[in-house]
């Protein structure tokens, strides 16, 4: 089951990349072009980052929320879940 969720994350990342490519070909600026976690959470992003106590951890979460695009996170999540599913005994 975990492997299927990982493959689903890869498919979702692929769909986002395809829409991003179509948008870039049309030369339009839409939310697919820079779709990050801060785009999803909106005004609550700073509240989430401020919940973490350590300054170095806040900086890393800040990078995760603002700089890394969601399709990259989905690919990494898919890889992690795929590896966990491969080694988990049913």
N, C-alpha and C positions, 0 to 999 in steps of 0.2 A: 504494500500500500504506500509506503514511504517513497519507493522508487517511482510510483505513478505520480505522486505529488511533485517529485523532482522533474519528471518529464513534462508535467503540466506547467511548471515554472519556466522551463525552456521554451515551450510553445507560446506562453504569454510574452516572453521576451522577444521571440521571433515576430509575433504580431505587432508589438510596439515598434520594433526596428523597421518592419515593412511600412507601417503608417508614417514613421519618421522619414523614411526614404521618399515616399509619395509626396509628403509635405514639402520636402526639400526640392523635389523635382518641380513642384508647382510654384516654388519660390514664395511661399507664404509662411508667416510666422504664426504657428499654433502651439498649443501646450505640449504637443508630442515632441517638439524640437528640443526642449529642455525639461523633460519630465523627471523630477526628482521627488524625494519624499516630502520636501517642503511644499511642493505643489499639491500633494495629496492632503497634508495636514493643515495647510494654510496658516491661519493666525495662531494655531496651537503649537507651532514648531518651536518657538522660543520658550514656551512653557515646558515642553517636553525636554528640551536641552537643559533648562535651569533645574530640573528635578535631579540631575546627576550631581553628586557632591564634589567630586574631584575636578580640578581645573583641567588637567591633562585629558581626563575622560570626556569632559565637556567639549574640548577641542576636537577630539576624534568623532564624537557624535555630531558635532557641527559640520565636519567634513562629510560624514555619512548623509546628513540631511540635505545639505545645500550643493555639494559638488558632484557626488556620484549619481549618475543617472539610474533610473529605476530598472532599466533593462539589464544593466551590469549587475545590479543586486539580485535580480531574478536568475541570471545565469549562475552566479556564485551560490545562491540558495539551492538551485537545481543540482549543482555538482555536489554540494554537501549532503543533500537528501539522497542523492543517487548512491553515494559512497556508503552512507549509513544503511541504506536498504540493501546494498550488496553484501554487507558483513553481518547483518542481523539475521538470526535464525528464526524461522517461522514455527 
